[in-house]
Amino acid sequence: MKTNPSRDWPLRHLTDLLQTSTLGVPKVQVDEAINRSELRILPFIYGSTLLLFVAYALIQAIFLREPGLPLLLGVAVFSLAALWVVWWMLAQNRFAPRHVGRLGAFLAIVVLINIQLRFYLTHDPKQAANLALFVFAVSVLFHATQWYLAMLLLAFLSLFQAFTWFVDGQDFRYYFVVLLASAGTGYIAHVGRVLAYRRAEMLRVLTQEREQELHRLNAEIKQFNQQLENMVAERTQALQDAYVRLERLDKTKTDFIAIASHEMLTPLTIINLNAQMFMGDEEIRQSTQYARWAQGIDKGVVRMQEVVDRMLDVAKIDSQSLDLHPAPLNLPFLIRQVVNRFRGAAAERSLTLSLGPMADLPEVEADAEAMNKVFYHLIMNGIKYTPDGGSLRVDGRSQTITHNGNTLPAIEIIVQDTGIGIAPDAQEFIFDKFYQTGEVTLHSSGRTKFKGGGSGLGLAIVRGIVEAHNGRVWVESPGLDEAACPGSRFHVLLPQRQPQQS
Ligand code: ADP
């Protein structure tokens, strides 16, 4: 590898070391910091040098009665005035770090003038050489190497100048060696001092940078948090608005059901009454045509009555005003009665209705009429959503139920069919009022016809009644498939009647 011979020069090597080791901090930044510190110490270095000149001049003039006292004093005053101006400008922040070179040069000239005056006034080279040495010794305090070297040069020049005045060469050699020795040791002290200063300065810059970075990150995090909080607040508001709208909608629905069912009840009763009279009339009964029409009206009235009854039930459930009369109830017996009511309809569609062994099941404390509705809707749905030739089975078993943190003995009734099944995503919603899967307009109006039309209220009534008895109802089904018919299992869990209730 080719090496630059000038790089091997130890002084240069040391200087390079000072210039390059910056711990990753840009060199410009470190140099500027050093210049700034130079600005701070310059007045002290020059101040002490000039004070020495002044004191030296006064001692010589007063005690040694040297000539040229006024001139010496004049120079001293001029030097101190120059120093004061520099000091004042520094205090006023008139100097930027980049001015440090000019300032140094100005003060160096003041020092040079002082040394030259020593030469010409005293004609004593030793005194001038002493001053040159002193100037150099003080300059070790400089942070910038170029200023240290400049002062060294100044001292050497003054010494050579003094040499021309020396009578005795011995003295000159003595001063030259002293200056050389102090230049060496001074330089080492200077390097150590500058290295330490640079390192401290770099660490300060690094710490400052990290602090600034931390501040910036903190500010960003704060801003981000604020944005997040705003977003959460906005979303919460939107959700609250949506919730209020939904509640209002639900209330409108509930109000509509309550009002409509009550309003329909009176005309329905009138139609029913008239239909009964119509059918009871002898003349009508004798005409097959009229009798068929009358039966049609009666069938429609019964169907209408059912719909209105369901609407009334839902309105009561929503307003939590179900009129329940709980009493010890034998559920298997009640279920058998409901199943028997559907036997004819099931036979028409070749459906098998069966009951599992439930005779040993304990009683529940429940309202018989309400429970009748529960199993009526469940069994009717089973028949409605099972194609012809399928089967429906009701089973029962003992279970437990958790209510208000207490585990109680319970009875579980399972109504299972081999019907079309229910899609998983619909299973949660079928217990909501008016929820119907499939195309509502495609529904036929038959009560037990396959996929016969309904009001979408049956399961809402089932859930309302079961929950009013502190029970639970849910459905299990592999999914909706009208071809494969995976079937559905409706579970009704009701607390068993407690002994103290008897
Ligand atoms: P609907 O009067 O429409 O039968 P329900 O509240 O009784 O109203 O039932 C809601 C929906 O749940 C029905 O539209 C139907 O899609 C589905 N469903 C209820 N029972 C069954 C069942 N046994 N098999 C398949 N789907 C059913």
Residues whose N, C-alpha, C, O or C-beta is under 5 A from the ligand:
A	BS01	ADP	N381 G382 Y385 G419 G421 I422 I430 Y435 Q436 T437 G454 S455 G456 L457 G458 L459 A460 S488
